[in-house]
Amino acid sequence: MGVQRGWGGGAQKGTILFVELQRKGIGKESVVALLTERSVELVISIFAILKAGGIYLPIDPDLPTKR
């Protein structure tokens, strides 16, 4: 059968990332660009950025690099 996943590990990773973002000065209205495909890590990163007070800017890795 399928693998069951809980939020325990994701919550811990999110907290670690949140603390790291704060150490780097990410706070209210800071813009953080995310260049990644859709994944659990993307969701964790978005929550950590929002928890720190930042704004996330999603960048699709499939878009052409030259515009």
N, C-alpha and C positions, 0 to 999 in steps of 0.2 A: 504494500500500500504506500501512499504518499508520505513524504516527510512533513512532520508538523513543526511549525516555527512559532515561537512566542516573541513578544515584544521585549522581553528581559534583556537580551543581548543588544537589540537595537536601541533601547533606552539608555543603556550604559555607553554605547558608542556615541549617541547623541549628546550625552552629558560631557563626555571627554572632548568632543568637537566644540561644544558650546564654551567650555573653559578655555580651550585653545584660541577660539575666536576672540574672546574677551581679552586674553593676554596680548593678542595682536592688535588690539584697539578697535575691534569691530563693535559698534554700538548703535545708538539711535541714528537712523537714516544712512548708515554706511551701506554702500552697494557692494555686493559680493557676486561675482560672475561664476556660474557653474557650467563648465564644459564637460558634459557627460551624457551618456545614454540613459534612458529610463531604467531605474533599478531601485532596490531597497535602499542602497547607499544614497541615492539621490534624495529620497524622501527623508532619510535621517539628516542629511545635510541641510535641506530646506528647513526642517523643524529647528535645528540648531541655530541657523542664521536668524530665523524669526525670533527665537527665544532670546538671542543676544540683542535684539532690537534692530537688526539689519534688514536690508531689502535684498532679495536674491534676483539675479538677472540670468535667466536660463539661456544658454547658447547651445544650439543644436550642432553636434559634431558632424552631421551629415551635410550641413550647408557649405557652399563653396567658401574657401578661405579668401578669395579675391572677389571683391564686389566693385 
